[in-house]
């Protein structure tokens, strides 16, 4: 599995606003694409165009789900949800994957039917023009979504972006299918490209399930990021060591906790000051993170628990 690193310092300050704007942009683009592709499918009858139309319909539905999920995920922690609502994004991602798998199955069915009983395409030039316009719109949206994901680490926006990146490949496939079937008369090309599109959609859904599962199962940060935390502690002259480092993501929220080993003779006030210094350094590395440090006298973790009381 690939590991995701936390956003760089300073990026999360405008995160909520960026995430909301990205959801609005996705909904607007999805609705525009649905209208364009519906007209093109009606004129051409292409099963490849049908595939990308259905994908855009599902993208629009998923983007609407994202809009509400992101708004919920950005709600502050409350009495019943002390760690916030960030996992609403992961749940939205799983919901999207169901829509995507359904889309892949339907496109496969239609492609198989068209392969058994081929049909010539009409007005393929119109379909190509519409598809080129769809590519331009999708490129602009994907570029904006990638910027938002880099700055917020949002799983919901990343899941939405996967759909639209897939659209780029599908739109190119549609152009190829329209050219081969409509212009050169190769009727088998349209359903064959439909199979390719269905496979790519299913693969995208698997990626979303994997990422959502990582969050819901509290997957640790990458080893590289964990080493950065350890380096902060090791660099502090009064820190003896650390143990039990645990991390997890909830939406765009990162939680870090560990035990800090200090000289047992230090006063409570000085131990508190050292801990605060280390917390600030870690928060500077991972903006928006919540750091919880438990202070231990150095060597305590090696003493059997029965002897500590």
N, C-alpha and C positions, 0 to 999 in steps of 0.2 A: 504494500500500500504506500502511496505517496504521502509525505508528511507536509502539512501546511504550517508555515511560520506566521507568527503574529505580526500585525502591521507595524511599520516603523514608527518611531517617536513622533508625536504631534499630529498624527493622522486622525485620531478618533474624536477630536473636539467638535468637528462639524459632521460627524458620522450620522447621527439621527436624521438630520436634514437631507444629507446625500441619499440615504437609504429610502426615505419617503419619495424624493424626486425620482429616483430610479424606478420605483414601483409605478408611479404615475406615467412615466415615459413608456414603460413596457406595455401598460394597458392601452395607451393611445396607439402605439405602433402596432400592437396585435390586432386591434379592431380595424385599423387601416388596411393591414395585410389581408385580413379575412374578406373584406369587401372587394379588394382588388382581385384576389385569387378566386373568389366565388364567380365573379364575372368572367374571368379567364377560363375556368373549368366549364362554365355554361356554354362558352363559345367554342372550346376546343374538344371537350369530352375526354381529355387525357387523364389516365389513371395516375400518372406521376403528378400531374397538377392536383388531382383529388387528394393524393397523399400529402402534398405540402399544404393544401387548404385545410385538411383535417388537423394537421399538426399546428397550424396557426390558430384554429379554433380552440384546440387544447392549450396552446400557449396563452391565449387570451384568458381562458378559464383559470389556468395556473397563475397567471399574473394577477388576476383579481384576488385569488386566494392569498397570494403573496402580499398584496396591498394590505389586507386585513391582518395577516400573520405578522408582518413587520411592525405594524402599528401596535399590536399586542406585545411583541417582543421588546419594543422600546419602552413599554410601561415600566416605571420604577418598581423596585421591590416593595411588597406590602406585607401585611401581617401573615397572610396565608402562603406567600411566595417569597421567602426571605432571600433567595438567590436570584430574584427577578423572574422575568418571563421569557428569557432568551431561547429556551428550547421549543418555543412555538415555531421558530424558524425550521428546526429539524422536522417537526411534525408536518409542517407545510410541505417540506421537501419530499417526505414519504407520500403525502397525498398526491403531489404532482407526479410521482413515479407511477402511480396507478393509472392516471390519465394517459401517460405516455405509453405504457405497455398496451393499453386498450387501443390506442391509435396505431401502434405497430401491428397488432393482430388484425385490425380491420384492413389496413393497407395490404398486408400479406394476402388476405382473402380476396380482395379486389384484383390484385395483381395476378393471382392464380386463375381467377375467372377469365380475365382478359387474355392471359396466355393461352388458355384452352380455346377461347373464342375471340380471336383478334378482331379489332375494329379500327378502321382508318381514322386518323385525326383530321379535324377541320380547323382552318384559321390558326395554324400554328404560329404564324408571325405575331399575332396579337398576344398569344401566350408568352412568347419570348420577350416581347417588350415589357409586359407586366412583370415577368420574373426578374428582368434586369432592374426595374424600379424597386421591386421587393428587396433585391440584394443591396441596393444603395441605402434603403431605410434600415435594414437589418444591420449593416456595417456600422452605421452611426449609433444605433442603440447598443450594440455589443461593445463598441469602444467606450461608451459612457459607463456601461455596467462594469467593465473591467477596471475602470478608474475607481468606481465606488467600492468594488471588492478589495482592491489594493489598500484602500484607505479605511475600510471598516471590517474586513474579514467576514462579511455577512454570508451565511450559508444559503439563505433564501434568495438573495440576489445572485449568488454564484449558480444556484440551481436554475434560476430563470435564464441566466446567461448561457448555460449549457444548451438549453432549448434553442436559443436564437443562433448560437454558433453552429448547431446542427442544421438550422435552416439554411445557412450559407451553402453547405455542401449539398443539401437537398435541392436548393434552387439551381445550382450548377447542373445537378443531375436532371432536373426538369428541362433545362435548356437543351441538354444533350438528347434527352428522350424526344423532345419536340422536333429537333432537327432531324434525327434519324427516322422517326416515325412519320412526321408530317411532311418533311421536305424530300427525304430519300426513300420513303415508302417501306421502311423496315418496321413492320407493325409489332414485331416481337420486342423491340427496344423499349417501348413504353412500359410494359409490365415488368421487364427485367430490371429496369431502373427503379420501379416501384418496390421490388424486393430489396434492392440495395438501400433505399430510403428507410424501409421498415427495419432493417437490421441496424442501421445507424441510430434510429430512434430508440430501439430496445437497449442498445449499448449505453446510450446517454442516460436512460432510466436507471441502469445498474450503477452508474457513477453517482447518481443522486442518492440512491439507497445506501451506498457505501459511506458517503460523506455524512448523511443524516445519522446512520448507525454509529459512526465515530462519536458524534456529539451526544447522542442519547445514552451511549455506553461509557461516557466520560473518558474518552481516549486521551492519553497523556500528550503533552506538547512534544515536539520533535526533540531528539537528543541534542541537537545543536542549540536550541533555545534553553533546554535544561542546563546545558553546560554554561551558558551565559549567566544564568542565575547563580550557579556554583562559583563562577569566577568573581562575581560581585562580593560574595561572602568571603572567599579566600583572600581578596584584595584588602579587606578591612583588617587593620593591624590588631584590633582587640577581639576579633572573632576567632575562636579556637577551631571551630568546624561546624558542620551541619549534618542532619540526617532526616529521613522520612520526607523527602521532597515529593509533593503531590500537586498535580495541576489538572485543570479541566477547562473546557470551553462550554459556554451556554449562550448560543447566538454569537453576538460580538463581544460578550463579556468573558474575561479571562480570570480564573481564580487560581491563586498560587498560595500554597501553605507548606511550611516545613518547621523543623525544630532547629533552633540556633544554639550552638554550644558556646558558653561563655565561662570565664573564670568564676568559680563558685564564691570567691571572696568579694566580688564586686557588689556595690550597693545597688538596691533596687532602682534608684534614680539613674545611675550610670548605665545599668543594663538596659533600662528603658530608652535612654538616649542613643545607645549603640543600635538598638533594634530599629528605632525611628530612622536613623541614618541609612541603614541597609534597605528598609522598606522604600524610602524615597528614591534610592538608586535603581531599585528593581522597577518601580513604577515609571521611572524615566525611560527605562528600556522598553517597557510594555505599557504604553499609555492606556488608561481606562481599566487597568487590571486592579483586582482587589487582593492585597497581600496580607496574609495572616501568619505571624511568626510566633512560635511558642519558645520561650527561653528555658534552656536546660543548663545546669552546672556541667562543665566539661567532664566526660567520663561516666555520666549517670546512666547512659543507655547501655553501658557494659555491665552494670550492676543488676543482678537478678531482681525481678519485681518484688519477690517476697521479702527481700532485704531492704527495700526502699522505705517501708512503713515503720 
